[in-house]
Amino acid sequence: MRNQQAVTDGLTNDFAQWARTSLHKEDLADRLSVAEITDCRTLGDLREALGEIVRAYMETNPQAADEAAEHPFDFCEGMEVAVPLESAARTLEVLSNGYSSEVENGSGTIMPQRAAGRIP
């Protein structure tokens, strides 16, 4: 996750950045960007806050649930070093499911994996 500083394009977290650059969903990116993720005290709080936003978006935009992203949002296991899991999200539905399944199964921290030049 990004720190509290907003990035140059006005987005405040990696989830919003992914929604804009890989899904091309400006409205979802805006919703994710205004989420008060810095107020989340636990990973469960973060998962719930982001999951609510994505689920609400899919309710109003059901066609978006299965649209493939240009680049996956890769879930990584948080340790001293981030280790990629077998999971990657290319749709909002998979991303939403990833919030719950990866973390509930004890995988730890949700982090995007970014290879140099992969996501602008």
N, C-alpha and C positions, 0 to 999 in steps of 0.2 A: 504494500500500500504506500501511497505517497504520503509525505509528511503534510502538515497543515497548510503549507504554502500552496497557492493555486498555481497550476502550470500555466504556461504562456497563453494557451488557448482558452483559459477560464475554467477548465475542468479541475476538480480537486482530488480525484482518485482514479486508480487504474481501471475500475469497473466502468466509470463514465467515459474514460478515454477509449476503452475497447468498444463500447456501444457506438461511439461516434466514428472511430476510424475503421473498425472491422465490420460493424453491422450497418453503418450509415443511418443510424437512428438518432437524429438530433434531439428529438423530444425525450427519448429514454435517457440519453446522455445528460440532458439537463436535469431530469428527475434524479438520476443517480448522483449527479454532482452536488445537488443541494441536500442530499442525505447527511444527517448529522453523525457521520461515522466516528468523528472524534469523541462523541459522547458515549460510544459503545465501550462498556467496561470489560466485556468478555467476547470471545469469539462467537458464542451463541447469540449475543446481542447484535453483533455485526451481521451474522448470518440471517437473523430474523429481519433486521431493518432492510437489508438488500433484497431478501426474498420477497418481502411485502411489496417493494417497488416493482420488481420484475413481474410478480404475479398480477398486480394491478394493471401493469402495462399490457400483459398478455390478455387480460379480460377485455380490455378496450380495443386491442389490436390482435385478435386471435390468429390472423394470417401470419403474424410475425414470429409465432412460436417455432415454426419449422424452417424459417429462412436461414440459410447457411451464412456464416460470417466469412469474410475474406481470410482472416487469421483466427485460429482457435484461442480461447482464453484457457490457458493450461493451468491446471491445479497442481500445486507442488506441496510436498510435505515439508513443514517448517522444522528445521533442526539448526545446528550451527551453520550448516550449508543447506540451501534449498535443493531437494531431490525431486525431480519430476515424477509424478505418479502416472499411472496408465491412463488417467482421465484427461480429456480435453473437451472444451465446449465449443461447438460451432453453431449452436442455436440457442435462443433464449431459454427454451424448455430444458435443454441439457444443462445450461448454466444454473438455472434455478434448482434443478435436481442435484447438481453438484454441490450447492451450498449445504444441503442437508445430508446427502449420502457420504461425501468425503469427510466432513467434519464429525458427523455422528459415529462414523466407523473408527474414530480415533486418529484420523490422519493429521490433525493439528491445524496448522495455519493455512488459509487460502491465500495464495500468492500467484500472480501471473508470471509466467516464464517468458522472458523477452530475450531473444537472440538479437545480436546487433543487426540493425537494419530491418528487422522483421515487422515491427509496427512503428510507423512514423511518429 
